[in-house]
Amino acid sequence: MPQDRTQKIVVAGIMAAISVFLGLTRWGFIPWFAGASLTIMQVPVIIGAVLEGPIVGAVIGLIFGVFSLIQAAIAPNGPTDVIFTNPLISILPRLFIGPVAWLFWSWLKQWPVVGLVLSGIVGSMTNAVLVLGMIGLLRLAPWPLIGSIFLANSLAEAALSAILVWAVISAWWRIPMGKRKGANL
């Protein structure tokens, strides 16, 4: 049992460190059209949840959210970053990414590739829907604009998350990713 707890702490620490690194270096944001960015900041949260469960996912999500709040307060990249100083936008939605992704993984783990891909999509969409929804509920942006942002960014982010979650965890668990000629597995 202690080894299991140690493994959870190590995975949570590594994934949280990756989240912070992605945020600090801005590598967690991929330039997209019209000056927008696609984020992959949710990917370590999803990976941690799939590997070690919903609590680990929530802890990594909390660290991602707190880092997002701090980053928006002390080093904003644009005028809209100020809205992420509100913990209802920067922290609360991120707490749900890992547990929701883990839930889908737990339902679909008998089909690892499908389970990983859908966990990546659902985890990413949880982030997008809850963050954008909170922005709308707090009336910080009009709903038509929020819908446009969702269509322009969130669908691409979900696809990117699915690919990254599948690739990283498949490599971690050594899940065969296709037919290999001459390979003795």
C-alpha positions in Angstrom: 0.0 0.0 0.0 2.7 2.6 0.8 4.4 1.9 -2.6 1.0 2.6 -4.3 0.7 6.0 -2.4 4.3 6.8 -3.2 3.6 6.2 -6.9 0.6 8.4 -6.9 2.6 11.2 -5.2 5.4 10.8 -7.8 3.1 10.9 -10.8 1.1 13.8 -9.4 4.4 15.7 -8.8 5.8 14.9 -12.2 2.6 15.9 -14.0 2.2 19.1 -12.0 5.8 20.0 -12.7 5.1 19.4 -16.4 2.0 21.7 -16.2 4.0 24.5 -14.6 6.9 24.0 -17.1 4.4 24.2 -20.0 2.9 27.4 -18.6 6.2 29.1 -17.7 7.8 28.4 -21.1 4.5 29.0 -23.0 5.1 25.6 -24.7 1.6 24.7 -23.4 0.1 27.1 -25.9 0.3 26.4 -29.6 -0.3 29.3 -32.0 -3.5 29.0 -33.8 -5.3 31.3 -36.3 -6.4 34.9 -35.7 -3.9 35.3 -32.8 -5.5 32.7 -30.6 -3.7 29.7 -29.1 -4.5 26.1 -28.5 -3.7 24.9 -25.0 -2.3 21.5 -24.0 -2.1 22.5 -20.4 -4.9 20.0 -19.6 -3.0 17.0 -21.0 -0.8 16.4 -17.8 -4.0 16.5 -15.7 -5.7 13.9 -17.9 -2.6 11.7 -18.0 -2.2 11.8 -14.2 -5.9 10.9 -13.8 -5.7 7.9 -16.2 -2.5 6.6 -14.6 -3.3 7.1 -10.9 -7.0 8.0 -10.5 -9.4 10.8 -10.0 -7.9 12.2 -6.8 -4.5 12.6 -8.5 -6.2 14.1 -11.5 -8.0 16.6 -9.2 -4.7 17.5 -7.4 -2.9 18.1 -10.7 -5.9 20.1 -11.9 -5.8 22.2 -8.8 -2.1 22.9 -9.4 -2.8 23.8 -13.0 -5.6 26.2 -11.9 -3.6 27.9 -9.2 -0.7 28.3 -11.6 -3.1 29.8 -14.2 -4.4 32.3 -11.7 -0.9 33.3 -10.6 0.3 33.6 -14.2 -2.7 35.8 -15.1 -2.1 38.0 -12.1 1.7 38.5 -12.4 2.5 37.9 -16.1 -0.6 38.3 -18.3 -0.1 37.8 -22.0 -3.0 39.9 -23.1 -5.9 42.0 -22.0 -8.3 39.0 -21.5 -5.9 37.2 -19.1 -7.3 39.4 -16.3 -10.5 37.2 -16.2 -8.3 34.3 -15.1 -7.5 36.1 -11.8 -11.0 34.9 -10.8 -10.6 31.5 -9.1 -14.1 30.5 -10.4 -12.6 30.6 -13.9 -9.0 29.6 -13.4 -9.2 27.0 -10.6 -12.7 25.6 -10.1 -13.2 24.2 -13.7 -9.7 22.6 -13.6 -10.6 20.5 -10.6 -13.0 18.5 -12.8 -10.7 17.7 -15.7 -9.0 14.7 -14.1 -12.0 13.1 -12.4 -14.1 13.3 -15.6 -11.3 11.9 -17.8 -10.7 9.1 -15.3 -14.4 8.2 -15.3 -14.4 7.8 -19.0 -11.2 5.8 -18.8 -12.6 3.5 -16.1 -15.7 2.8 -18.4 -13.6 2.1 -21.5 -10.3 0.6 -20.3 -11.1 -2.8 -21.7 -10.5 -1.1 -25.1 -7.3 0.9 -24.3 -6.9 2.9 -27.5 -10.6 4.0 -27.5 -10.5 4.6 -23.8 -7.3 6.8 -24.0 -8.5 8.8 -27.0 -11.9 9.4 -25.5 -10.4 10.3 -22.1 -8.2 12.9 -23.9 -11.2 14.3 -25.7 -13.6 14.4 -22.7 -10.9 15.8 -20.3 -10.1 18.6 -22.7 -13.8 19.3 -23.4 -14.5 19.4 -19.6 -11.9 22.2 -19.4 -13.3 24.1 -22.3 -16.9 23.8 -21.4 -16.5 24.7 -17.7 -14.0 27.6 -18.3 -16.0 29.1 -21.1 -19.3 28.4 -19.3 -18.1 30.2 -16.2 -17.0 33.1 -18.3 -20.5 33.2 -19.8 -22.3 32.8 -16.4 -20.3 35.6 -14.9 -21.2 37.7 -18.0 -17.6 38.5 -18.9 -18.2 37.7 -22.6 -21.3 37.4 -24.7 -22.6 33.8 -25.4 -22.2 34.1 -29.2 -18.5 35.0 -28.7 -18.1 32.1 -26.3 -19.6 29.8 -28.9 -17.3 31.0 -31.5 -14.3 30.5 -29.3 -15.5 27.0 -28.5 -15.8 26.1 -32.1 -12.5 27.7 -33.2 -10.3 26.4 -30.4 -11.9 23.7 -28.2 -12.5 21.1 -30.9 -8.9 21.3 -32.1 -7.7 21.2 -28.5 -9.7 18.1 -27.8 -8.3 16.4 -30.9 -4.7 17.4 -29.9 -5.3 16.2 -26.3 -6.6 12.8 -27.6 -3.5 12.3 -29.7 -1.1 13.3 -26.9 -2.9 11.3 -24.1 -3.0 8.2 -26.4 0.7 8.6 -27.5 2.1 9.3 -24.0 0.2 6.6 -22.1 0.6 4.0 -24.9 4.3 4.5 -24.7 4.3 4.5 -20.9 2.3 1.2 -20.8 3.9 -0.1 -24.0 0.6 -0.6 -25.7 1.2 -1.7 -29.3 0.3 1.2 -31.6 0.2 -0.8 -34.9 1.6 -3.7 -36.8 5.4 -3.9 -36.8 7.0 -6.1 -39.3 9.8 -8.2 -37.8 9.2 -7.1 -34.3 9.1 -9.8 -31.6 6.8 -8.4 -29.0 
